[in-house]
Amino acid sequence: MATPLEKWVEEQARLTKPDRIHWCDGSEEEARRLMEIGEKEERIGNQNVFRKLNPETFPSSYLHRSHPTDVARTEQLTFVCHPDREMVGPNNNWMDPEEAKTKMRGLSEGCMAGRTMYVLPYVMGNPLSPYAKACVQITDISYVAVSMGIMTHMGKDVLDRIGASENFVKGFHSIGDLDPNRRFIMHFPQENLVWSIGSGYGGNALLGKKCFSLRIASWLGLKEGWLAEHMVIIGVEDPKGNVTYLVAALPSACGKTNLAMMESALPGYKIWTLGDDIAWLHIGEDGRLYALNPESGFFGVAPGTSLKTNPNMMRTLKAGTSFPTLYTNTALNVDTNEPWWEGIDGPRPENLLDWQGNPWHPDSKTLAAHPNSRFTVDIRQCPTLSPEAGNPQGVPISAIIFGGRRSDTRPLVLQGFNWQHGVFMAAMMGSETTAAAAHQVGVLRRDPMAMLPFCGYNMGDYFRHWLNMGKRLARPPEIFCINWFRKDEDGKFLWPGFGENIRVLKWIVERSHDSGSTAPRRETPAGFLPGKNEIDLSGGGISEVNLEKALAVNPEEWKAELPDVEIFLKKFGDRMPGEIWDEFNKLASSL
């Protein structure tokens, strides 16, 4: 008798009509076969899915070019389909579940004709962890099959784990005809189902990533008492060998991967990497908050990545295990057959093809690499991978950091007064937009907890869930806000960033271990600032004047921002917790 999983796959095959069905086993041998298929047989437009790169300098590496209209998350085409519209909230697009399914069935009818349906059984999280979730995705493009093999724990053992159960997350994906007018990403949280068609780009197509690990998982977390968050997980080791674990939420393309793999500028300090994008947070038996990374790879932004900005990522990319590393929408150095992007080390090559495969010239009006071009690489290649990365229980968290890209107003670092105030600080977060999503770049938008595009239900209920989590914790982590991107009156960054950020992390670690300290801190209406000389500037050549400017809390700037924050919070009506409004009113009156 067919299992529920087999029945589901058969149903999708009847709808999509693929020429063949291949059940993936996640092995390195299979990945090599899929790369060959992508090199020789599969095409997107007039190009093969994969191009093998220089094996001497970029071992086991391949270039992939997506469709020119398909280069970022498409938030306007992404829907959350709860039966109750209020449950979705103003932070999501809503469509009635039955209406959405009717639309998607019509778009999916025969969409895999002439193609192979790949069935991808995978687990998000360490398979040995009680918090891991079993999933199955179908897709009709080798790029997604290989990428999911990098980003998740894929294998036949997942089929044994699912067995005859119906308790698994379903993901339907097809590139369809790549028509932007026939492109939708639908989430059905009540059914643990994601249905995506018309896109082959990252978060729209690798359904274990943002779609499940955040949108669906955040809903599961609400029901089950945990949190799925858009967060880095790192360990900060001090000169005595003590390791403190932190999580940090920053919007896409705001330095998450650089933070996760930082090379410390302070002697004796080291960063251990556990994850660069997603954290699942739960309360342990000891009442502390624990975090684990459900992914097994990095899907990072290429432009700006170099030996100067992120040396450990460059080492990761060139480590060259037998599992492939993928580059999506970078430029190509024709003379050396290497990927290239703006900001990479060395002079610009003379002979470049741009991200669409066209000859590129310095006077071209577009960049050679797409601003949101990416790399996909196995986390095991990371030289700073934490020994605790595979801990099935996760690691205990001492501090939570929220940040964004702000050229003004927000200081370099700010500590919340308590858990409730910290949740409010995160709820009013704003960040200047980047190329990671399909919208105008550089516009300030509210992005609470860096989760605005990813929370799978009403954010008013989400803030309540955060407040309730704090009440259940024996010792809630300290909450901080950071901003590496503040500029001076001439438009220059006040803080050098990158490895120098360890100086701010050092202060955060010290504060998280000494929350009852009477050490001098400067109290402002917005939170605590470091006391004078508390940020270690030794050996860095960093201007104390610039540090003070970066730490400034200007009441007039904050007052000017409050009306926009109020408009945002009011969108959630009576679902916005009263505690958040209490903190808003305290801030407004103290300013």
C-alpha positions in Angstrom: 0.0 0.0 0.0 1.3 3.4 -0.9 2.4 5.7 1.9 0.9 9.2 2.3 4.2 10.6 0.9 4.1 8.3 -2.2 0.4 9.2 -2.7 1.3 12.9 -2.6 4.1 12.6 -5.1 1.8 10.6 -7.4 -0.8 13.3 -7.2 1.7 16.0 -8.2 3.0 13.8 -11.0 -0.5 13.5 -12.4 -0.9 17.3 -12.3 2.5 18.3 -13.6 3.1 15.4 -16.1 6.9 15.0 -15.9 8.6 12.7 -18.4 10.3 10.9 -15.5 10.6 11.0 -11.6 13.9 10.8 -9.8 14.0 10.3 -6.0 17.2 12.0 -4.8 19.4 10.4 -2.2 21.6 13.4 -1.4 24.9 11.7 -2.1 28.0 13.3 -3.6 27.8 10.9 -6.5 24.3 12.0 -7.3 25.2 15.7 -7.0 27.9 15.1 -9.7 25.4 13.4 -12.0 23.0 16.3 -11.5 25.7 18.8 -12.3 26.4 16.9 -15.6 22.7 17.0 -16.4 22.7 20.7 -15.8 25.8 21.2 -17.9 24.7 19.2 -20.9 20.9 18.7 -21.0 19.0 21.3 -19.0 18.7 24.9 -20.1 17.2 28.1 -18.9 16.5 30.3 -21.9 19.4 29.8 -24.3 22.0 28.8 -21.6 22.8 25.6 -19.9 21.9 25.5 -16.2 25.5 25.0 -15.1 29.0 26.0 -16.3 32.0 24.4 -14.7 34.5 26.9 -13.4 38.3 26.8 -13.1 39.0 23.7 -10.9 42.5 25.0 -9.9 41.3 28.3 -8.3 37.6 27.5 -7.6 37.5 23.7 -7.0 34.2 21.9 -7.5 32.6 25.2 -8.5 29.9 26.0 -11.1 28.2 29.1 -12.5 24.4 29.4 -12.8 22.6 32.2 -14.5 18.9 32.6 -13.6 16.3 34.3 -15.9 16.8 38.1 -16.1 13.4 38.7 -14.4 14.2 36.2 -11.6 17.0 37.6 -9.5 15.6 38.2 -6.0 12.7 37.5 -3.6 9.4 38.6 -5.0 7.6 39.7 -1.9 4.7 41.1 -3.9 4.0 37.7 -5.3 4.5 35.8 -2.0 1.3 34.9 -0.2 0.4 33.4 3.2 -2.9 31.5 3.0 -4.5 31.1 6.4 -8.3 30.6 6.2 -8.7 33.7 8.5 -7.3 36.8 6.9 -6.7 38.4 10.3 -4.3 35.6 11.2 -2.1 36.7 8.2 -1.9 40.3 9.3 -0.9 43.4 7.4 2.7 42.2 7.2 1.7 39.5 4.6 -0.2 39.3 1.3 -3.3 37.1 1.8 -5.3 34.9 -0.5 -8.1 32.5 0.5 -6.6 29.0 0.5 -9.1 27.5 -1.9 -8.7 30.4 -4.3 -5.0 30.1 -4.1 -5.0 26.4 -4.8 -7.3 26.8 -7.8 -5.0 29.4 -9.2 -1.9 27.2 -8.6 -3.5 24.1 -10.0 -4.2 26.0 -13.2 -0.6 27.3 -13.4 0.8 23.9 -12.6 -1.2 21.8 -15.0 1.4 20.0 -17.2 4.2 22.4 -16.0 6.8 19.6 -15.9 6.1 18.1 -19.3 9.4 17.3 -21.0 11.3 17.5 -17.7 12.3 15.4 -14.7 10.5 15.7 -11.4 13.1 15.5 -8.7 11.8 14.3 -5.3 14.0 15.8 -2.5 13.5 14.2 1.0 15.3 16.3 3.5 15.5 17.4 7.2 15.9 20.9 8.5 18.2 20.8 11.5 20.4 18.0 12.8 18.6 14.7 12.1 19.5 13.7 15.7 17.8 16.7 17.2 14.4 16.5 18.7 13.7 19.9 17.0 14.5 18.7 13.5 11.6 18.7 10.9 11.2 16.2 8.0 10.3 17.6 4.6 9.9 16.7 1.0 10.2 19.0 -1.9 9.6 18.3 -5.6 11.2 20.4 -8.3 11.9 20.3 -12.0 15.4 21.9 -12.2 18.8 20.4 -11.2 19.9 23.8 -9.8 17.3 23.5 -7.0 18.0 19.8 -6.4 21.8 20.4 -6.0 21.2 23.6 -4.0 18.9 21.8 -1.6 21.5 19.1 -1.2 24.0 21.7 -0.1 21.6 23.6 2.2 19.8 20.7 3.9 20.4 17.2 5.3 19.0 15.2 2.3 19.0 11.5 2.0 17.1 8.2 1.9 17.1 8.0 5.7 14.5 10.8 5.7 12.1 8.5 3.9 12.5 6.0 6.7 12.0 8.8 9.2 8.7 9.8 7.5 7.6 6.2 6.9 3.8 5.9 6.9 3.3 9.3 8.6 1.6 12.3 7.2 3.6 14.5 9.4 6.1 16.1 6.9 6.4 19.5 5.3 5.5 19.5 1.6 7.1 21.7 -1.0 5.9 21.9 -4.6 8.3 23.8 -7.0 8.4 24.3 -10.7 10.2 26.9 -12.8 7.1 26.9 -15.0 7.7 29.2 -18.0 9.5 31.8 -15.9 6.8 34.4 -16.8 6.7 37.1 -14.0 3.0 37.3 -14.6 2.6 33.6 -13.8 5.0 33.6 -10.8 3.6 32.9 -7.3 4.9 31.6 -4.0 2.0 30.4 -1.8 2.2 29.3 1.8 -0.4 27.1 3.5 0.7 27.0 7.2 -2.3 25.0 8.3 -1.2 22.2 5.9 2.6 22.5 6.2 2.6 23.2 2.4 4.5 25.6 0.2 3.6 25.8 -3.5 5.9 27.8 -5.8 5.8 28.3 -9.5 7.5 30.5 -12.1 10.8 31.2 -10.3 14.1 29.5 -10.0 15.7 32.0 -7.7 17.0 31.1 -4.2 14.4 31.9 -1.6 11.5 31.4 -4.1 12.7 28.0 -5.1 14.8 26.5 -2.3 11.7 25.9 -0.2 13.5 24.7 2.9 15.0 28.1 3.2 12.9 31.2 3.9 9.6 29.5 2.9 9.7 26.7 5.4 12.5 27.6 7.9 10.9 31.0 8.6 7.4 31.4 7.2 6.0 28.0 8.0 8.3 27.4 10.9 7.4 30.7 12.6 3.7 29.4 12.6 4.8 26.1 14.0 6.8 27.9 16.7 3.8 29.9 17.7 1.8 26.7 18.2 4.6 24.7 19.8 6.2 27.4 21.9 9.4 28.3 20.1 10.7 30.9 17.7 12.0 30.7 14.1 14.1 33.7 13.4 16.2 35.4 10.7 19.3 35.3 12.7 23.1 34.6 12.8 24.3 32.2 15.5 27.9 32.7 16.7 30.2 31.9 19.5 32.6 34.6 20.8 35.7 33.2 22.4 37.7 35.4 24.8 41.4 35.2 25.5 40.7 32.9 28.5 39.0 30.4 26.2 35.4 31.1 27.4 32.8 31.0 24.6 29.6 33.1 24.8 26.9 32.3 22.2 24.9 35.1 20.6 22.2 35.4 18.0 21.8 38.5 15.7 19.0 39.5 13.4 19.8 41.7 10.4 18.0 42.1 7.1 19.4 40.4 4.0 22.6 42.0 2.6 23.2 43.9 5.8 26.3 42.0 6.9 25.0 38.8 8.5 27.5 36.5 6.8 30.4 38.8 7.5 29.3 38.8 11.2 29.0 35.0 11.3 32.5 34.5 9.9 34.3 37.5 11.3 38.0 37.5 11.6 38.6 39.4 14.9 40.7 42.5 15.0 41.2 42.1 18.8 44.1 39.7 19.8 42.9 36.6 21.7 39.3 36.9 20.5 37.8 34.5 18.0 34.4 34.1 16.3 33.0 30.5 16.0 30.4 30.1 13.2 27.2 28.1 13.8 24.9 29.8 11.2 24.6 32.9 9.1 20.9 33.2 8.3 18.4 31.3 10.4 18.0 30.3 14.0 15.4 28.2 15.7 15.1 29.2 19.3 13.6 27.1 22.1 13.6 26.9 25.9 15.9 24.2 27.3 15.2 22.1 30.4 17.4 24.6 32.4 15.1 27.5 31.5 17.6 29.1 29.2 17.2 30.1 25.5 18.9 27.7 23.1 19.5 28.2 19.3 20.2 25.8 16.5 20.8 26.3 12.8 18.4 24.3 10.6 20.5 24.7 7.5 23.7 22.9 6.4 25.1 25.5 4.0 25.5 29.2 3.2 23.5 31.1 0.6 25.4 34.4 0.7 25.6 37.6 -1.2 28.7 37.7 -3.4 29.3 41.5 -4.1 31.5 43.0 -1.5 32.9 39.6 -0.3 36.7 39.6 -0.3 39.7 38.7 1.7 39.4 42.1 3.3 35.7 42.0 4.2 35.2 38.3 4.9 38.5 36.3 4.6 36.9 33.2 6.1 34.1 33.1 3.5 36.7 33.3 0.7 38.5 30.4 2.3 35.3 28.5 2.6 34.5 29.1 -1.1 37.9 27.8 -2.2 38.1 24.8 0.2 36.9 22.5 -2.5 35.3 19.4 -1.1 33.7 16.9 -3.5 30.3 18.5 -3.0 29.8 21.4 -5.5 29.8 25.1 -4.7 27.5 27.2 -6.8 27.7 30.8 -8.0 24.5 32.5 -9.2 24.4 35.6 -11.4 28.0 36.6 -10.8 30.1 37.9 -13.7 32.6 35.6 -15.4 36.3 36.2 -16.1 36.6 34.7 -19.6 40.4 34.5 -19.6 40.6 32.5 -16.3 37.1 30.9 -16.2 36.5 32.3 -12.7 33.5 34.0 -11.1 33.9 37.7 -10.5 32.0 40.4 -8.7 32.4 43.9 -7.6 34.5 44.1 -4.4 36.4 40.8 -4.9 40.2 41.0 -4.5 42.5 42.1 -7.3 42.1 44.3 -10.3 39.1 44.1 -12.6 39.7 41.6 -15.4 39.8 43.0 -18.9 37.6 40.3 -20.4 34.3 39.9 -18.5 30.9 38.5 -19.3 28.2 40.0 -17.2 25.7 38.1 -15.1 23.5 37.5 -18.2 26.4 36.2 -20.2 26.9 39.3 -22.3 30.3 41.1 -22.9 30.8 43.7 -20.2 32.7 47.0 -20.7 33.7 49.6 -18.0 31.3 52.1 -19.6 28.4 49.8 -19.3 25.4 51.2 -17.4 24.9 48.1 -15.4 27.2 46.2 -12.9 29.0 43.1 -14.2 27.7 40.9 -11.3 24.1 41.3 -10.3 23.9 43.2 -6.9 22.1 40.2 -5.4 24.4 37.6 -7.0 25.0 34.6 -4.6 27.1 31.7 -3.7 25.8 28.4 -2.2 28.4 26.4 -0.3 28.6 23.5 2.2 28.9 24.8 5.8 31.5 22.0 6.5 34.0 23.9 4.4 34.0 26.8 6.8 37.3 27.1 8.7 35.6 28.7 11.7 32.8 26.2 12.0 32.0 25.7 15.7 32.6 22.3 17.4 29.1 22.8 18.8 27.5 23.4 15.3 26.1 19.8 15.3 24.9 19.9 18.9 21.3 18.4 18.6 20.1 20.6 21.5 21.6 23.8 20.2 23.7 26.3 22.2 22.7 28.5 25.1 22.2 32.1 24.1 23.4 34.9 26.4 22.5 37.9 24.2 20.2 38.8 21.3 21.3 41.5 18.8 19.0 43.3 16.4 20.4 45.5 13.6 19.9 47.1 10.3 21.3 49.5 7.8 20.8 53.1 9.0 22.9 56.1 7.8 21.6 58.2 10.8 19.6 58.2 14.1 20.5 54.7 15.3 23.7 54.4 17.4 26.5 51.9 17.0 25.2 49.9 19.9 22.3 50.2 22.4 21.3 47.9 25.2 17.6 47.5 26.2 16.5 48.2 29.7 14.8 44.8 30.0 13.2 42.0 27.9 10.0 43.9 27.2 11.9 47.1 26.2 14.2 45.0 24.1 11.2 43.5 22.2 9.9 47.0 21.6 13.3 48.2 20.3 13.2 45.3 17.8 9.6 45.9 16.9 10.3 49.5 15.8 13.4 48.5 13.8 13.9 50.1 10.4 16.4 49.4 7.7 17.4 50.9 4.4 16.4 48.4 1.7 19.0 46.4 -0.3 19.0 44.4 -3.6 18.0 41.1 -1.8 14.4 41.8 -2.6 12.7 43.2 -5.7 12.1 46.8 -4.6 13.7 50.2 -4.7 17.1 50.1 -3.0 18.0 52.6 -0.1 14.5 53.3 1.1 13.8 53.2 4.9 11.2 50.6 5.8 10.1 49.1 9.1 11.5 45.6 9.5 10.8 44.3 13.0 13.4 41.6 14.1 14.4 41.5 10.3 11.3 39.3 10.0 8.9 41.5 8.1 9.1 39.4 4.8 9.3 36.1 6.7 6.8 36.0 9.6 4.1 33.5 8.6 1.3 35.1 10.6 0.1 38.4 12.1 3.1 40.3 13.6 0.9 41.6 16.4 0.6 38.0 17.6 4.3 37.5 16.8 5.2 40.4 19.3 3.0 38.8 21.9 4.7 35.5 21.3 8.1 37.2 21.9 6.9 38.7 25.1 5.5 35.4 26.3 8.8 33.6 25.6 10.6 36.1 27.8 8.2 35.3 30.7 8.9 31.6 30.4 12.7 32.0 30.5 14.6 31.6 33.8 17.1 34.2 32.7 16.2 36.0 29.5 19.2 37.0 27.4 20.1 40.7 27.3 18.8 42.5 24.1 20.9 44.9 22.1 20.6 46.9 18.9 23.5 47.6 16.6 24.1 49.8 13.5 27.4 49.4 11.6 26.3 51.8 8.9 26.0 55.3 10.5 27.5 58.1 8.4 28.9 61.5 9.1 27.9 64.8 7.6 30.1 64.0 4.5 28.4 60.7 3.9 31.4 58.6 5.2 31.0 55.7 7.5 31.8 56.5 11.2 32.7 53.0 12.1 35.1 50.8 10.1 33.1 47.6 10.5 34.1 44.1 9.5 36.7 42.7 12.0 36.6 45.8 14.1 33.0 44.9 15.0 34.5 42.5 17.6 35.0 45.6 19.8 31.3 46.0 20.0 30.7 42.3 20.5 33.2 42.3 23.4 31.1 45.0 25.2 27.9 43.0 24.5 29.4 39.8 25.9 30.6 41.7 29.0 27.2 43.2 29.5 25.4 39.9 29.0 27.4 38.3 31.7 27.1 41.2 34.1 23.6 42.5 33.7 23.4 43.4 37.4 26.6 45.4 37.3 26.8 49.0 38.6 29.5 49.8 36.0 28.9 53.2 34.4 26.5 53.1 31.5 25.0 56.1 29.9 21.2 56.0 30.1 19.3 57.6 27.3 15.6 57.6 26.5 16.2 54.9 23.9 18.4 52.5 26.0 21.8 52.1 27.6 25.0 53.3 25.8 28.5 52.1 26.7 30.2 54.2 29.3 33.2 56.2 28.4 36.2 54.0 27.4 34.0 50.8 27.6 34.5 50.1 23.9 38.0 48.7 23.6 39.8 50.8 20.9 43.3 49.4 21.6 45.5 48.9 18.5 42.7 49.8 16.1 43.5 53.4 15.1 39.8 54.2 15.5 39.0 57.9 16.2 37.4 58.5 19.6 35.6 61.4 18.0 34.0 59.2 15.4 33.1 56.6 18.1 31.2 59.3 20.0 29.4 60.4 16.9 28.5 56.8 16.1 27.2 56.3 19.6 25.2 59.6 19.7 21.4 59.4 20.5 20.0 62.6 19.1 16.5 63.2 20.7 15.4 65.3 17.7 16.2 62.5 15.3 14.3 60.0 17.4 11.3 62.3 17.8 11.2 62.7 14.0 11.0 59.0 13.6 8.2 58.3 16.1 5.3 59.2 13.9 6.4 56.6 11.3 6.8 54.0 14.0 3.3 54.9 15.4 1.7 54.5 11.9 3.4 51.1 11.6 2.3 49.8 15.0 -1.3 51.0 14.4 -1.5 48.7 11.4 -1.9 45.8 13.7 -4.9 47.2 15.5 -6.0 45.5 18.8 -3.6 42.6 18.1 -0.7 44.8 19.0 0.2 44.0 22.6 -0.4 46.8 25.1 3.1 46.3 26.5 4.5 47.5 23.1 2.4 50.7 23.3 3.5 51.2 26.9 7.1 51.2 25.8 6.3 53.5 22.9 4.6 56.0 25.2 7.5 55.9 27.6 9.9 56.7 24.8 7.8 59.5 23.4 7.4 61.1 26.9 11.1 60.8 27.8 12.1 62.4 24.5 
